[in-house]
Amino acid sequence: MNKYWLKNPEPHDFPAAADYLELLFSTEETNVFVDNLKKAVTITKKGKDILRASVLPLLSKNNIHVKENLKKVKKGDKLSPVLLVKYEHKLIVADGYHRICAMYYLSEDLEIPCRLV
């Protein structure tokens, strides 16, 4: 995608998304979402728009996971695209919240690769 991002989500991102989604949906619904995320094409959206649409607060730069992601980027490591679910006019960040916040600190206008179902 670019210097910050892998082209595709890493295999461990999908079970992480499922763990979160199972807190909100049945196992069957979660499985459908995850299967669709695996098949979805990776698109890009601005970090500021993802945060606004998800109604999630920007985590502090001092959050340990945000700091870890910023360190990875500064070392030249690439981050995994985020996994998003749109459900009943709400955006759910199934995996990648800390990555979104980390990138926001670099620039709120950066394009973030994501899979959206």
Biopython code that builds the backbone (N, CA, C, O; Angstrom):
import numpy as np
from Bio.PDB.StructureBuilder import StructureBuilder

atoms = [
    (1, "MET", "N", (0.840, -1.185, 0.000)),
    (1, "MET", "CA", (0.000, 0.000, 0.000)),
    (1, "MET", "C", (0.888, 1.252, 0.000)),
    (1, "MET", "O", (0.800, 2.089, -0.898)),
    (2, "ASN", "N", (1.720, 1.358, 0.996)),
    (2, "ASN", "CA", (2.683, 2.447, 1.046)),
    (2, "ASN", "C", (3.767, 2.074, 2.040)),
    (2, "ASN", "O", (3.885, 0.918, 2.445)),
    (3, "LYS", "N", (4.554, 3.059, 2.425)),
    (3, "LYS", "CA", (5.686, 2.740, 3.289)),
    (3, "LYS", "C", (5.299, 2.301, 4.701)),
    (3, "LYS", "O", (6.120, 1.727, 5.416)),
    (4, "TYR", "N", (4.063, 2.564, 5.106)),
    (4, "TYR", "CA", (3.638, 2.224, 6.466)),
    (4, "TYR", "C", (2.854, 0.921, 6.579)),
    (4, "TYR", "O", (2.726, 0.378, 7.676)),
    (5, "TRP", "N", (2.328, 0.411, 5.471)),
    (5, "TRP", "CA", (1.310, -0.624, 5.554)),
    (5, "TRP", "C", (1.638, -1.866, 4.731)),
    (5, "TRP", "O", (2.199, -1.777, 3.639)),
    (6, "LEU", "N", (1.280, -3.009, 5.270)),
    (6, "LEU", "CA", (1.296, -4.249, 4.510)),
    (6, "LEU", "C", (0.147, -4.219, 3.504)),
    (6, "LEU", "O", (-0.816, -3.471, 3.673)),
    (7, "LYS", "N", (0.254, -5.018, 2.482)),
    (7, "LYS", "CA", (-0.796, -5.069, 1.473)),
    (7, "LYS", "C", (-2.064, -5.744, 2.016)),
    (7, "LYS", "O", (-3.179, -5.332, 1.700)),
    (8, "ASN", "N", (-1.877, -6.781, 2.833)),
    (8, "ASN", "CA", (-3.009, -7.557, 3.364)),
    (8, "ASN", "C", (-2.897, -7.711, 4.870)),
    (8, "ASN", "O", (-1.800, -7.628, 5.422)),
    (9, "PRO", "N", (-4.023, -7.933, 5.542)),
    (9, "PRO", "CA", (-3.978, -8.212, 6.982)),
    (9, "PRO", "C", (-3.165, -9.476, 7.257)),
    (9, "PRO", "O", (-3.085, -10.374, 6.420)),
    (10, "GLU", "N", (-2.574, -9.527, 8.424)),
    (10, "GLU", "CA", (-1.835, -10.717, 8.838)),
    (10, "GLU", "C", (-2.834, -11.778, 9.304)),
    (10, "GLU", "O", (-3.919, -11.441, 9.779)),
    (11, "PRO", "N", (-2.474, -13.054, 9.171)),
    (11, "PRO", "CA", (-3.424, -14.124, 9.539)),
    (11, "PRO", "C", (-3.980, -14.009, 10.959)),
    (11, "PRO", "O", (-5.141, -14.345, 11.190)),
    (12, "HIS", "N", (-3.170, -13.540, 11.914)),
    (12, "HIS", "CA", (-3.638, -13.449, 13.311)),
    (12, "HIS", "C", (-4.638, -12.320, 13.533)),
    (12, "HIS", "O", (-5.276, -12.269, 14.585)),
    (13, "ASP", "N", (-4.791, -11.409, 12.563)),
    (13, "ASP", "CA", (-5.749, -10.311, 12.713)),
    (13, "ASP", "C", (-7.198, -10.793, 12.679)),
    (13, "ASP", "O", (-8.067, -10.221, 13.337)),
    (14, "PHE", "N", (-7.445, -11.842, 11.914)),
    (14, "PHE", "CA", (-8.826, -12.326, 11.780)),
    (14, "PHE", "C", (-9.349, -12.974, 13.070)),
    (14, "PHE", "O", (-10.480, -12.691, 13.466)),
    (15, "PRO", "N", (-8.567, -13.833, 13.738)),
    (15, "PRO", "CA", (-9.042, -14.339, 15.038)),
    (15, "PRO", "C", (-9.177, -13.224, 16.081)),
    (15, "PRO", "O", (-10.060, -13.277, 16.936)),
    (16, "ALA", "N", (-8.301, -12.218, 16.009)),
    (16, "ALA", "CA", (-8.411, -11.090, 16.943)),
    (16, "ALA", "C", (-9.721, -10.341, 16.700)),
    (16, "ALA", "O", (-10.411, -9.958, 17.645)),
    (17, "ALA", "N", (-10.056, -10.137, 15.431)),
    (17, "ALA", "CA", (-11.331, -9.489, 15.095)),
    (17, "ALA", "C", (-12.504, -10.330, 15.588)),
    (17, "ALA", "O", (-13.477, -9.797, 16.121)),
    (18, "ALA", "N", (-12.408, -11.635, 15.409)),
    (18, "ALA", "CA", (-13.488, -12.529, 15.845)),
    (18, "ALA", "C", (-13.677, -12.454, 17.361)),
    (18, "ALA", "O", (-14.808, -12.428, 17.845)),
    (19, "ASP", "N", (-12.578, -12.420, 18.108)),
    (19, "ASP", "CA", (-12.676, -12.322, 19.570)),
    (19, "ASP", "C", (-13.469, -11.088, 19.976)),
    (19, "ASP", "O", (-14.311, -11.150, 20.872)),
    (20, "TYR", "N", (-13.201, -9.975, 19.320)),
    (20, "TYR", "CA", (-13.920, -8.745, 19.639)),
    (20, "TYR", "C", (-15.376, -8.815, 19.173)),
    (20, "TYR", "O", (-16.291, -8.486, 19.927)),
    (21, "LEU", "N", (-15.578, -9.238, 17.946)),
    (21, "LEU", "CA", (-16.933, -9.270, 17.392)),
    (21, "LEU", "C", (-17.851, -10.218, 18.155)),
    (21, "LEU", "O", (-19.057, -9.981, 18.234)),
    (22, "GLU", "N", (-17.291, -11.294, 18.720)),
    (22, "GLU", "CA", (-18.115, -12.226, 19.503)),
    (22, "GLU", "C", (-18.666, -11.594, 20.773)),
    (22, "GLU", "O", (-19.599, -12.126, 21.374)),
    (23, "LEU", "N", (-18.103, -10.470, 21.185)),
    (23, "LEU", "CA", (-18.659, -9.741, 22.331)),
    (23, "LEU", "C", (-19.918, -8.974, 21.944)),
    (23, "LEU", "O", (-20.706, -8.585, 22.806)),
    (24, "LEU", "N", (-20.100, -8.761, 20.655)),
    (24, "LEU", "CA", (-21.225, -7.973, 20.155)),
    (24, "LEU", "C", (-22.260, -8.795, 19.397)),
    (24, "LEU", "O", (-23.435, -8.432, 19.353)),
    (25, "PHE", "N", (-21.823, -9.902, 18.800)),
    (25, "PHE", "CA", (-22.675, -10.689, 17.910)),
    (25, "PHE", "C", (-22.599, -12.166, 18.262)),
    (25, "PHE", "O", (-21.718, -12.599, 19.005)),
    (26, "SER", "N", (-23.528, -12.924, 17.721)),
    (26, "SER", "CA", (-23.494, -14.375, 17.906)),
    (26, "SER", "C", (-22.287, -14.953, 17.183)),
    (26, "SER", "O", (-21.681, -14.295, 16.337)),
    (27, "THR", "N", (-21.947, -16.181, 17.522)),
    (27, "THR", "CA", (-20.830, -16.856, 16.853)),
    (27, "THR", "C", (-21.088, -16.972, 15.363)),
    (27, "THR", "O", (-20.179, -16.787, 14.553)),
    (28, "GLU", "N", (-22.324, -17.277, 15.001)),
    (28, "GLU", "CA", (-22.666, -17.415, 13.581)),
    (28, "GLU", "C", (-22.488, -16.088, 12.841)),
    (28, "GLU", "O", (-21.903, -16.054, 11.758)),
    (29, "GLU", "N", (-22.989, -15.002, 13.419)),
    (29, "GLU", "CA", (-22.840, -13.690, 12.786)),
    (29, "GLU", "C", (-21.363, -13.306, 12.684)),
    (29, "GLU", "O", (-20.912, -12.784, 11.664)),
    (30, "THR", "N", (-20.628, -13.571, 13.749)),
    (30, "THR", "CA", (-19.200, -13.269, 13.764)),
    (30, "THR", "C", (-18.485, -14.025, 12.653)),
    (30, "THR", "O", (-17.657, -13.452, 11.945)),
    (31, "ASN", "N", (-18.796, -15.301, 12.498)),
    (31, "ASN", "CA", (-18.151, -16.101, 11.449)),
    (31, "ASN", "C", (-18.421, -15.531, 10.061)),
    (31, "ASN", "O", (-17.536, -15.531, 9.206)),
    (32, "VAL", "N", (-19.634, -15.050, 9.837)),
    (32, "VAL", "CA", (-19.969, -14.446, 8.541)),
    (32, "VAL", "C", (-19.138, -13.175, 8.335)),
    (32, "VAL", "O", (-18.569, -12.972, 7.262)),
    (33, "PHE", "N", (-19.070, -12.325, 9.356)),
    (33, "PHE", "CA", (-18.277, -11.097, 9.245)),
    (33, "PHE", "C", (-16.818, -11.422, 8.933)),
    (33, "PHE", "O", (-16.226, -10.831, 8.029)),
    (34, "VAL", "N", (-16.247, -12.351, 9.673)),
    (34, "VAL", "CA", (-14.831, -12.679, 9.489)),
    (34, "VAL", "C", (-14.585, -13.296, 8.112)),
    (34, "VAL", "O", (-13.605, -12.956, 7.449)),
    (35, "ASP", "N", (-15.454, -14.187, 7.683)),
    (35, "ASP", "CA", (-15.314, -14.764, 6.335)),
    (35, "ASP", "C", (-15.372, -13.662, 5.278)),
    (35, "ASP", "O", (-14.597, -13.676, 4.321)),
    (36, "ASN", "N", (-16.279, -12.717, 5.447)),
    (36, "ASN", "CA", (-16.387, -11.611, 4.497)),
    (36, "ASN", "C", (-15.170, -10.693, 4.545)),
    (36, "ASN", "O", (-14.732, -10.191, 3.510)),
    (37, "LEU", "N", (-14.622, -10.470, 5.739)),
    (37, "LEU", "CA", (-13.407, -9.667, 5.861)),
    (37, "LEU", "C", (-12.234, -10.330, 5.141)),
    (37, "LEU", "O", (-11.426, -9.652, 4.506)),
    (38, "LYS", "N", (-12.144, -11.645, 5.240)),
    (38, "LYS", "CA", (-11.063, -12.368, 4.552)),
    (38, "LYS", "C", (-11.166, -12.207, 3.037)),
    (38, "LYS", "O", (-10.144, -12.153, 2.353)),
    (39, "LYS", "N", (-12.368, -12.130, 2.513)),
    (39, "LYS", "CA", (-12.592, -12.039, 1.067)),
    (39, "LYS", "C", (-12.593, -10.597, 0.551)),
    (39, "LYS", "O", (-12.437, -10.371, -0.649)),
    (40, "ALA", "N", (-12.765, -9.634, 1.434)),
    (40, "ALA", "CA", (-12.925, -8.232, 1.021)),
    (40, "ALA", "C", (-11.648, -7.687, 0.384)),
    (40, "ALA", "O", (-10.537, -8.121, 0.691)),
    (41, "VAL", "N", (-11.842, -6.742, -0.492)),
    (41, "VAL", "CA", (-10.731, -6.027, -1.105)),
    (41, "VAL", "C", (-10.266, -4.956, -0.121)),
    (41, "VAL", "O", (-11.080, -4.330, 0.557)),
    (42, "THR", "N", (-8.968, -4.755, -0.049)),
    (42, "THR", "CA", (-8.431, -3.714, 0.816)),
    (42, "THR", "C", (-8.618, -2.356, 0.141)),
    (42, "THR", "O", (-8.228, -2.156, -1.009)),
    (43, "ILE", "N", (-9.226, -1.429, 0.886)),
    (43, "ILE", "CA", (-9.448, -0.061, 0.410)),
    (43, "ILE", "C", (-8.716, 0.887, 1.355)),
    (43, "ILE", "O", (-8.099, 0.432, 2.319)),
    (44, "THR", "N", (-8.769, 2.174, 1.104)),
    (44, "THR", "CA", (-8.165, 3.138, 2.031)),
    (44, "THR", "C", (-9.189, 4.182, 2.451)),
    (44, "THR", "O", (-10.062, 4.581, 1.680)),
    (45, "LYS", "N", (-9.049, 4.606, 3.693)),
    (45, "LYS", "CA", (-9.866, 5.681, 4.264)),
    (45, "LYS", "C", (-8.951, 6.514, 5.172)),
    (45, "LYS", "O", (-7.971, 6.001, 5.713)),
    (46, "LYS", "N", (-9.273, 7.772, 5.329)),
    (46, "LYS", "CA", (-8.488, 8.628, 6.219)),
    (46, "LYS", "C", (-8.726, 8.229, 7.677)),
    (46, "LYS", "O", (-9.843, 7.901, 8.075)),
    (47, "GLY", "N", (-7.644, 8.266, 8.462)),
    (47, "GLY", "CA", (-7.735, 7.914, 9.876)),
    (47, "GLY", "C", (-8.752, 8.749, 10.620)),
    (47, "GLY", "O", (-9.509, 8.227, 11.438)),
    (48, "LYS", "N", (-8.778, 10.047, 10.343)),
    (48, "LYS", "CA", (-9.726, 10.927, 11.040)),
    (48, "LYS", "C", (-11.168, 10.534, 10.739)),
    (48, "LYS", "O", (-12.037, 10.655, 11.603)),
    (49, "ASP", "N", (-11.429, 10.066, 9.523)),
    (49, "ASP", "CA", (-12.788, 9.669, 9.162)),
    (49, "ASP", "C", (-13.181, 8.357, 9.823)),
    (49, "ASP", "O", (-14.330, 8.184, 10.232)),
    (50, "ILE", "N", (-12.226, 7.428, 9.929)),
    (50, "ILE", "CA", (-12.515, 6.160, 10.608)),
    (50, "ILE", "C", (-12.844, 6.421, 12.074)),
    (50, "ILE", "O", (-13.807, 5.869, 12.606)),
    (51, "LEU", "N", (-12.045, 7.260, 12.725)),
    (51, "LEU", "CA", (-12.316, 7.568, 14.137)),
    (51, "LEU", "C", (-13.664, 8.249, 14.306)),
    (51, "LEU", "O", (-14.423, 7.901, 15.210)),
    (52, "ARG", "N", (-13.966, 9.202, 13.459)),
    (52, "ARG", "CA", (-15.250, 9.909, 13.561)),
    (52, "ARG", "C", (-16.421, 8.961, 13.356)),
    (52, "ARG", "O", (-17.388, 8.979, 14.118)),
    (53, "ALA", "N", (-16.329, 8.129, 12.316)),
    (53, "ALA", "CA", (-17.440, 7.228, 12.001)),
    (53, "ALA", "C", (-17.624, 6.160, 13.077)),
    (53, "ALA", "O", (-18.746, 5.727, 13.339)),
    (54, "SER", "N", (-16.532, 5.739, 13.694)),
    (54, "SER", "CA", (-16.626, 4.693, 14.725)),
    (54, "SER", "C", (-17.003, 5.260, 16.086)),
    (54, "SER", "O", (-17.344, 4.508, 16.999)),
    (55, "VAL", "N", (-16.943, 6.578, 16.227)),
    (55, "VAL", "CA", (-17.229, 7.280, 17.474)),
    (55, "VAL", "C", (-16.299, 6.806, 18.600)),
    (55, "VAL", "O", (-16.680, 6.788, 19.771)),
    (56, "LEU", "N", (-15.086, 6.428, 18.225)),
    (56, "LEU", "CA", (-14.090, 6.027, 19.218)),
    (56, "LEU", "C", (-13.184, 7.212, 19.526)),
    (56, "LEU", "O", (-12.886, 8.010, 18.637)),
    (57, "PRO", "N", (-12.745, 7.335, 20.766)),
    (57, "PRO", "CA", (-11.832, 8.430, 21.097)),
    (57, "PRO", "C", (-10.420, 8.122, 20.588)),
    (57, "PRO", "O", (-10.039, 6.961, 20.438)),
    (58, "LEU", "N", (-9.665, 9.166, 20.329)),
    (58, "LEU", "CA", (-8.262, 9.013, 19.988)),
    (58, "LEU", "C", (-7.516, 8.622, 21.258)),
    (58, "LEU", "O", (-7.555, 9.341, 22.257)),
    (59, "LEU", "N", (-6.842, 7.484, 21.213)),
    (59, "LEU", "CA", (-6.073, 7.047, 22.371)),
    (59, "LEU", "C", (-4.835, 7.913, 22.530)),
    (59, "LEU", "O", (-4.334, 8.472, 21.555)),
    (60, "SER", "N", (-4.349, 8.023, 23.739)),
    (60, "SER", "CA", (-3.168, 8.815, 24.049)),
    (60, "SER", "C", (-1.929, 8.244, 23.358)),
    (60, "SER", "O", (-1.828, 7.039, 23.128)),
    (61, "LYS", "N", (-0.993, 9.133, 23.035)),
    (61, "LYS", "CA", (0.311, 8.699, 22.508)),
    (61, "LYS", "C", (1.026, 7.815, 23.523)),
    (61, "LYS", "O", (1.901, 7.027, 23.164)),
    (62, "ASN", "N", (0.647, 7.951, 24.799)),
    (62, "ASN", "CA", (1.288, 7.179, 25.859)),
    (62, "ASN", "C", (0.691, 5.791, 26.033)),
    (62, "ASN", "O", (1.225, 4.986, 26.795)),
    (63, "ASN", "N", (-0.406, 5.494, 25.342)),
    (63, "ASN", "CA", (-0.967, 4.146, 25.394)),
    (63, "ASN", "C", (0.094, 3.180, 24.899)),
    (63, "ASN", "O", (0.713, 3.416, 23.862)),
    (64, "ILE", "N", (0.307, 2.105, 25.625)),
    (64, "ILE", "CA", (1.405, 1.195, 25.303)),
    (64, "ILE", "C", (1.316, 0.620, 23.886)),
    (64, "ILE", "O", (2.339, 0.459, 23.221)),
    (65, "HIS", "N", (0.123, 0.315, 23.428)),
    (65, "HIS", "CA", (-0.028, -0.272, 22.095)),
    (65, "HIS", "C", (0.142, 0.780, 21.000)),
    (65, "HIS", "O", (0.667, 0.480, 19.928)),
    (66, "VAL", "N", (-0.293, 1.994, 21.262)),
    (66, "VAL", "CA", (-0.072, 3.088, 20.315)),
    (66, "VAL", "C", (1.425, 3.348, 20.206)),
    (66, "VAL", "O", (1.954, 3.500, 19.105)),
    (67, "LYS", "N", (2.111, 3.400, 21.351)),
    (67, "LYS", "CA", (3.570, 3.615, 21.354)),
    (67, "LYS", "C", (4.293, 2.515, 20.587)),
    (67, "LYS", "O", (5.213, 2.790, 19.817)),
    (68, "GLU", "N", (3.874, 1.264, 20.797)),
    (68, "GLU", "CA", (4.510, 0.141, 20.091)),
    (68, "GLU", "C", (4.348, 0.276, 18.585)),
    (68, "GLU", "O", (5.289, 0.022, 17.833)),
    (69, "ASN", "N", (3.158, 0.676, 18.140)),
    (69, "ASN", "CA", (2.924, 0.840, 16.705)),
    (69, "ASN", "C", (3.731, 2.003, 16.135)),
    (69, "ASN", "O", (4.239, 1.905, 15.018)),
    (70, "LEU", "N", (3.857, 3.090, 16.871)),
    (70, "LEU", "CA", (4.680, 4.206, 16.416)),
    (70, "LEU", "C", (6.143, 3.804, 16.314)),
    (70, "LEU", "O", (6.833, 4.211, 15.379)),
    (71, "LYS", "N", (6.630, 2.999, 17.276)),
    (71, "LYS", "CA", (8.010, 2.507, 17.224)),
    (71, "LYS", "C", (8.229, 1.625, 15.998)),
    (71, "LYS", "O", (9.255, 1.730, 15.327)),
    (72, "LYS", "N", (7.258, 0.755, 15.710)),
    (72, "LYS", "CA", (7.364, -0.106, 14.525)),
    (72, "LYS", "C", (7.518, 0.728, 13.262)),
    (72, "LYS", "O", (8.383, 0.457, 12.430)),
    (73, "VAL", "N", (6.677, 1.740, 13.128)),
    (73, "VAL", "CA", (6.705, 2.589, 11.941)),
    (73, "VAL", "C", (8.049, 3.311, 11.832)),
    (73, "VAL", "O", (8.628, 3.392, 10.749)),
    (74, "LYS", "N", (8.540, 3.833, 12.955)),
    (74, "LYS", "CA", (9.824, 4.547, 12.940)),
    (74, "LYS", "C", (10.985, 3.625, 12.583)),
    (74, "LYS", "O", (11.979, 4.068, 12.007)),
    (75, "LYS", "N", (10.860, 2.328, 12.929)),
    (75, "LYS", "CA", (11.886, 1.335, 12.559)),
    (75, "LYS", "C", (11.776, 0.928, 11.091)),
    (75, "LYS", "O", (12.689, 0.311, 10.542)),
    (76, "GLY", "N", (10.663, 1.274, 10.466)),
    (76, "GLY", "CA", (10.459, 0.885, 9.073)),
    (76, "GLY", "C", (9.608, -0.358, 8.903)),
    (76, "GLY", "O", (9.408, -0.824, 7.782)),
    (77, "ASP", "N", (9.101, -0.906, 10.011)),
    (77, "ASP", "CA", (8.201, -2.059, 9.924)),
    (77, "ASP", "C", (6.835, -1.595, 9.430)),
    (77, "ASP", "O", (6.413, -0.468, 9.690)),
    (78, "LYS", "N", (6.160, -2.476, 8.720)),
    (78, "LYS", "CA", (4.841, -2.135, 8.193)),
    (78, "LYS", "C", (3.746, -2.694, 9.092)),
    (78, "LYS", "O", (3.895, -3.751, 9.704)),
    (79, "LEU", "N", (2.644, -1.956, 9.155)),
    (79, "LEU", "CA", (1.490, -2.340, 9.964)),
    (79, "LEU", "C", (0.454, -3.040, 9.102)),
    (79, "LEU", "O", (0.405, -2.867, 7.884)),
    (80, "SER", "N", (-0.352, -3.817, 9.753)),
    (80, "SER", "CA", (-1.411, -4.566, 9.088)),
    (80, "SER", "C", (-2.636, -3.679, 8.858)),
    (80, "SER", "O", (-2.984, -2.886, 9.733)),
    (81, "PRO", "N", (-3.300, -3.794, 7.699)),
    (81, "PRO", "CA", (-4.537, -3.046, 7.477)),
    (81, "PRO", "C", (-5.562, -3.331, 8.580)),
    (81, "PRO", "O", (-5.541, -4.396, 9.197)),
    (82, "VAL", "N", (-6.444, -2.381, 8.817)),
    (82, "VAL", "CA", (-7.452, -2.534, 9.865)),
    (82, "VAL", "C", (-8.690, -3.232, 9.321)),
    (82, "VAL", "O", (-8.959, -3.206, 8.120)),
    (83, "LEU", "N", (-9.432, -3.851, 10.218)),
    (83, "LEU", "CA", (-10.631, -4.598, 9.851)),
    (83, "LEU", "C", (-11.853, -3.885, 10.422)),
    (83, "LEU", "O", (-11.951, -3.669, 11.630)),
    (84, "LEU", "N", (-12.781, -3.525, 9.537)),
    (84, "LEU", "CA", (-13.946, -2.730, 9.907)),
    (84, "LEU", "C", (-15.235, -3.427, 9.509)),
    (84, "LEU", "O", (-15.308, -4.092, 8.476)),
    (85, "VAL", "N", (-16.248, -3.263, 10.345)),
    (85, "VAL", "CA", (-17.575, -3.809, 10.067)),
    (85, "VAL", "C", (-18.580, -2.666, 10.174)),
    (85, "VAL", "O", (-18.626, -1.955, 11.178)),
    (86, "LYS", "N", (-19.378, -2.502, 9.129)),
    (86, "LYS", "CA", (-20.457, -1.517, 9.157)),
    (86, "LYS", "C", (-21.734, -2.283, 9.472)),
    (86, "LYS", "O", (-22.106, -3.213, 8.756)),
    (87, "TYR", "N", (-22.401, -1.880, 10.553)),
    (87, "TYR", "CA", (-23.589, -2.597, 11.005)),
    (87, "TYR", "C", (-24.608, -1.596, 11.522)),
    (87, "TYR", "O", (-24.322, -0.829, 12.442)),
    (88, "GLU", "N", (-25.783, -1.604, 10.938)),
    (88, "GLU", "CA", (-26.868, -0.701, 11.343)),
    (88, "GLU", "C", (-26.389, 0.747, 11.466)),
    (88, "GLU", "O", (-26.614, 1.397, 12.486)),
    (89, "HIS", "N", (-25.738, 1.236, 10.436)),
    (89, "HIS", "CA", (-25.254, 2.617, 10.343)),
    (89, "HIS", "C", (-24.198, 2.957, 11.389)),
    (89, "HIS", "O", (-24.004, 4.127, 11.719)),
    (90, "LYS", "N", (-23.519, 1.942, 11.910)),
    (90, "LYS", "CA", (-22.428, 2.152, 12.854)),
    (90, "LYS", "C", (-21.179, 1.482, 12.293)),
    (90, "LYS", "O", (-21.258, 0.455, 11.618)),
    (91, "LEU", "N", (-20.031, 2.077, 12.583)),
    (91, "LEU", "CA", (-18.766, 1.497, 12.160)),
    (91, "LEU", "C", (-18.083, 0.872, 13.371)),
    (91, "LEU", "O", (-17.865, 1.529, 14.389)),
    (92, "ILE", "N", (-17.754, -0.393, 13.243)),
    (92, "ILE", "CA", (-17.095, -1.135, 14.312)),
    (92, "ILE", "C", (-15.664, -1.421, 13.879)),
    (92, "ILE", "O", (-15.440, -1.998, 12.815)),
    (93, "VAL", "N", (-14.705, -1.026, 14.689)),
    (93, "VAL", "CA", (-13.312, -1.364, 14.434)),
    (93, "VAL", "C", (-13.085, -2.738, 15.058)),
    (93, "VAL", "O", (-12.898, -2.863, 16.268)),
    (94, "ALA", "N", (-13.106, -3.758, 14.216)),
    (94, "ALA", "CA", (-12.964, -5.129, 14.707)),
    (94, "ALA", "C", (-11.513, -5.443, 15.057)),
    (94, "ALA", "O", (-11.251, -6.221, 15.975)),
    (95, "ASP", "N", (-10.577, -4.848, 14.339)),
    (95, "ASP", "CA", (-9.158, -5.022, 14.645)),
    (95, "ASP", "C", (-8.393, -3.837, 14.063)),
    (95, "ASP", "O", (-8.587, -3.466, 12.905)),
    (96, "GLY", "N", (-7.522, -3.249, 14.880)),
    (96, "GLY", "CA", (-6.660, -2.187, 14.385)),
    (96, "GLY", "C", (-6.842, -0.824, 15.035)),
    (96, "GLY", "O", (-6.285, 0.164, 14.556)),
    (97, "TYR", "N", (-7.601, -0.751, 16.100)),
    (97, "TYR", "CA", (-7.858, 0.525, 16.775)),
    (97, "TYR", "C", (-6.558, 1.230, 17.153)),
    (97, "TYR", "O", (-6.416, 2.429, 16.911)),
    (98, "HIS", "N", (-5.619, 0.512, 17.735)),
    (98, "HIS", "CA", (-4.356, 1.117, 18.159)),
    (98, "HIS", "C", (-3.537, 1.580, 16.953)),
    (98, "HIS", "O", (-2.839, 2.592, 17.025)),
    (99, "ARG", "N", (-3.622, 0.841, 15.846)),
    (99, "ARG", "CA", (-2.902, 1.237, 14.636)),
    (99, "ARG", "C", (-3.485, 2.530, 14.064)),
    (99, "ARG", "O", (-2.743, 3.401, 13.610)),
    (100, "ILE", "N", (-4.796, 2.652, 14.086)),
    (100, "ILE", "CA", (-5.447, 3.879, 13.610)),
    (100, "ILE", "C", (-4.969, 5.068, 14.440)),
    (100, "ILE", "O", (-4.590, 6.105, 13.894)),
    (101, "CYS", "N", (-4.989, 4.908, 15.754)),
    (101, "CYS", "CA", (-4.582, 6.001, 16.644)),
    (101, "CYS", "C", (-3.112, 6.363, 16.438)),
    (101, "CYS", "O", (-2.766, 7.544, 16.409)),
    (102, "ALA", "N", (-2.258, 5.376, 16.296)),
    (102, "ALA", "CA", (-0.831, 5.644, 16.076)),
    (102, "ALA", "C", (-0.637, 6.460, 14.802)),
    (102, "ALA", "O", (0.115, 7.434, 14.794)),
    (103, "MET", "N", (-1.304, 6.067, 13.740)),
    (103, "MET", "CA", (-1.137, 6.764, 12.467)),
    (103, "MET", "C", (-1.720, 8.174, 12.522)),
    (103, "MET", "O", (-1.224, 9.076, 11.847)),
    (104, "TYR", "N", (-2.750, 8.365, 13.308)),
    (104, "TYR", "CA", (-3.343, 9.688, 13.468)),
    (104, "TYR", "C", (-2.296, 10.673, 13.981)),
    (104, "TYR", "O", (-2.287, 11.836, 13.579)),
    (105, "TYR", "N", (-1.413, 10.210, 14.867)),
    (105, "TYR", "CA", (-0.380, 11.088, 15.416)),
    (105, "TYR", "C", (0.664, 11.465, 14.367)),
    (105, "TYR", "O", (1.323, 12.496, 14.500)),
    (106, "LEU", "N", (0.822, 10.655, 13.337)),
    (106, "LEU", "CA", (1.719, 11.030, 12.239)),
    (106, "LEU", "C", (1.043, 12.068, 11.351)),
    (106, "LEU", "O", (1.666, 13.053, 10.955)),
    (107, "SER", "N", (-0.224, 11.847, 11.042)),
    (107, "SER", "CA", (-1.043, 12.806, 10.301)),
    (107, "SER", "C", (-2.477, 12.295, 10.282)),
    (107, "SER", "O", (-2.731, 11.143, 9.931)),
    (108, "GLU", "N", (-3.397, 13.147, 10.656)),
    (108, "GLU", "CA", (-4.808, 12.740, 10.664)),
    (108, "GLU", "C", (-5.333, 12.498, 9.250)),
    (108, "GLU", "O", (-6.384, 11.883, 9.069)),
    (109, "ASP", "N", (-4.604, 12.978, 8.259)),
    (109, "ASP", "CA", (-5.036, 12.823, 6.869)),
    (109, "ASP", "C", (-4.427, 11.613, 6.163)),
    (109, "ASP", "O", (-4.713, 11.374, 4.990)),
    (110, "LEU", "N", (-3.603, 10.858, 6.857)),
    (110, "LEU", "CA", (-3.015, 9.673, 6.225)),
    (110, "LEU", "C", (-4.100, 8.683, 5.839)),
    (110, "LEU", "O", (-5.060, 8.464, 6.578)),
    (111, "GLU", "N", (-3.928, 8.096, 4.675)),
    (111, "GLU", "CA", (-4.829, 7.046, 4.215)),
    (111, "GLU", "C", (-4.469, 5.747, 4.932)),
    (111, "GLU", "O", (-3.306, 5.347, 4.967)),
    (112, "ILE", "N", (-5.468, 5.105, 5.494)),
    (112, "ILE", "CA", (-5.272, 3.849, 6.229)),
    (112, "ILE", "C", (-5.913, 2.721, 5.438)),
    (112, "ILE", "O", (-7.108, 2.774, 5.147)),
    (113, "PRO", "N", (-5.138, 1.697, 5.084)),
    (113, "PRO", "CA", (-5.724, 0.543, 4.402)),
    (113, "PRO", "C", (-6.659, -0.189, 5.345)),
    (113, "PRO", "O", (-6.361, -0.366, 6.526)),
    (114, "CYS", "N", (-7.778, -0.604, 4.813)),
    (114, "CYS", "CA", (-8.751, -1.313, 5.636)),
    (114, "CYS", "C", (-9.571, -2.273, 4.786)),
    (114, "CYS", "O", (-9.681, -2.130, 3.568)),
    (115, "ARG", "N", (-10.130, -3.232, 5.458)),
    (115, "ARG", "CA", (-11.135, -4.097, 4.875)),
    (115, "ARG", "C", (-12.442, -3.736, 5.546)),
    (115, "ARG", "O", (-12.535, -3.723, 6.774)),
    (116, "LEU", "N", (-13.453, -3.443, 4.741)),
    (116, "LEU", "CA", (-14.732, -2.974, 5.252)),
    (116, "LEU", "C", (-15.844, -3.875, 4.731)),
    (116, "LEU", "O", (-16.015, -4.051, 3.525)),
    (117, "VAL", "N", (-16.595, -4.440, 5.671)),
    (117, "VAL", "CA", (-17.759, -5.270, 5.284)),
    (117, "VAL", "C", (-18.981, -4.791, 6.033)),
    (117, "VAL", "O", (-20.067, -5.345, 5.860)),
]
sb = StructureBuilder()
sb.init_structure("model")
sb.init_model(0)
sb.init_chain("A")
sb.init_seg("    ")
for serial, (resi, resn, name, xyz) in enumerate(atoms, 1):
    if name == "N":
        sb.init_residue(resn, " ", resi, " ")
    sb.init_atom(name, np.array(xyz, "f"), 0.0, 1.0, " ", f" {name:<3s}", serial, name[0])
structure = sb.get_structure()
